[in-house]
Amino acid sequence: MAKKIGKLSAELSLKKDKFNKGLKGAQKAGSKFKSAMLKIGGILAGVFAISKIIQWSKALKEAYQIQKEAEVKLETILKQRMSLSKDAVQSIKDQASGDQNGGVIGREV
């Protein structure tokens, strides 16, 4: 189709096959991009989960060390100041564990 505009003449035509081929190529590229983004999203989710597990294990280790330190200090005080035997100290720890399992207070109390 030719249309005259002043002294300028332009012809516009649509080649359906070429257009469809270009459209399919663009869709294929978009699909590959989507697939790549989904893979990256999965990798990032895995990395996030691993970092949370590492944080949790560090907090658990720290809590264990604090608990162990408190028990050693208590045992030392009970032995030195109250002249309790190792068996008596263990008996107190066992009683505290039983109280903790059956109620709302912890052995730290």
C-alpha positions as CSV (number, residue, x, y, z in Angstrom):
1,M,0.0,0.0,0.0
2,A,1.5,3.3,-1.1
3,K,0.4,6.6,0.2
4,K,1.7,9.9,-0.9
5,I,2.3,12.5,1.7
6,G,3.5,15.7,0.0
7,K,6.6,14.7,-1.9
8,L,7.3,11.7,0.4
9,S,6.1,8.4,-0.5
10,A,6.1,5.4,2.0
11,E,5.1,1.8,1.7
12,L,3.9,-0.1,4.7
13,S,3.5,-3.8,4.5
14,L,3.3,-6.6,7.1
15,K,5.0,-9.9,6.4
16,K,3.0,-12.2,8.6
17,D,5.5,-15.1,8.6
18,K,8.4,-12.9,9.6
19,F,6.3,-11.2,12.3
20,N,5.3,-14.6,13.7
21,K,8.8,-15.9,13.7
22,G,10.0,-12.8,15.6
23,L,7.2,-13.1,18.1
24,K,8.0,-16.8,18.7
25,G,11.7,-15.9,19.2
26,A,10.7,-13.2,21.7
27,Q,8.4,-15.7,23.6
28,K,11.2,-18.3,23.7
29,A,13.7,-15.8,25.1
30,G,11.1,-14.6,27.6
31,S,10.5,-18.3,28.6
32,K,14.2,-18.9,29.1
33,F,14.5,-15.7,31.2
34,K,11.6,-16.8,33.4
35,S,13.1,-20.3,33.9
36,A,16.5,-18.7,34.8
37,M,14.8,-16.4,37.3
38,L,12.9,-19.3,38.9
39,K,16.2,-21.2,39.3
40,I,17.9,-18.2,40.8
41,G,14.9,-17.8,43.2
42,G,15.2,-21.4,44.3
43,I,19.0,-21.0,44.9
44,L,18.4,-17.8,46.9
45,A,15.7,-19.6,49.0
46,G,18.2,-22.4,49.7
47,V,21.0,-20.0,50.7
48,F,18.5,-18.2,53.0
49,A,17.5,-21.4,54.6
50,I,21.1,-22.5,55.2
51,S,22.0,-19.2,56.7
52,K,19.1,-19.5,59.1
53,I,20.2,-23.0,60.1
54,I,23.7,-21.7,60.7
55,Q,22.3,-18.8,62.9
56,W,20.1,-21.2,64.8
57,S,23.0,-23.6,65.5
58,K,25.3,-20.8,66.7
59,A,22.5,-19.6,69.1
60,L,22.1,-23.1,70.3
61,K,25.8,-23.5,70.9
62,E,25.9,-20.2,72.8
63,A,23.0,-21.2,74.9
64,Y,24.6,-24.5,75.7
65,Q,27.8,-22.8,76.7
66,I,26.0,-20.4,79.0
67,Q,24.1,-23.2,80.6
68,K,27.3,-25.3,81.1
69,E,29.1,-22.3,82.6
70,A,26.3,-21.6,85.1
71,E,26.2,-25.3,86.2
72,V,30.0,-25.3,86.8
73,K,29.7,-22.1,88.8
74,L,26.9,-23.5,90.9
75,E,28.7,-26.8,91.4
76,T,31.8,-24.9,92.6
77,I,29.8,-22.7,95.0
78,L,28.0,-25.7,96.4
79,K,31.2,-27.7,97.0
80,Q,33.3,-24.8,98.4
81,R,30.8,-22.9,100.5
82,M,28.4,-25.6,101.5
83,S,30.9,-28.5,101.6
84,L,28.6,-30.7,99.6
85,S,29.9,-33.9,98.0
86,K,29.8,-34.5,94.2
87,D,26.9,-36.9,94.8
88,A,24.9,-34.3,96.7
89,V,25.5,-31.7,94.0
90,Q,24.3,-34.2,91.3
91,S,21.2,-34.9,93.5
92,I,20.4,-31.2,93.5
93,K,20.9,-31.0,89.7
94,D,18.6,-34.1,89.2
95,Q,15.9,-32.5,91.5
96,A,16.1,-29.3,89.5
97,S,15.8,-31.2,86.2
98,G,12.7,-33.0,87.6
99,D,11.2,-29.7,88.6
100,Q,11.9,-28.3,85.2
101,N,10.3,-31.2,83.4
102,G,7.2,-31.0,85.5
103,G,6.6,-27.3,85.7
104,V,7.3,-23.8,84.4
105,I,10.6,-23.1,86.2
106,G,14.0,-23.9,84.8
107,R,17.0,-25.5,86.4
108,E,18.6,-22.1,86.4
109,V,16.3,-21.0,89.2
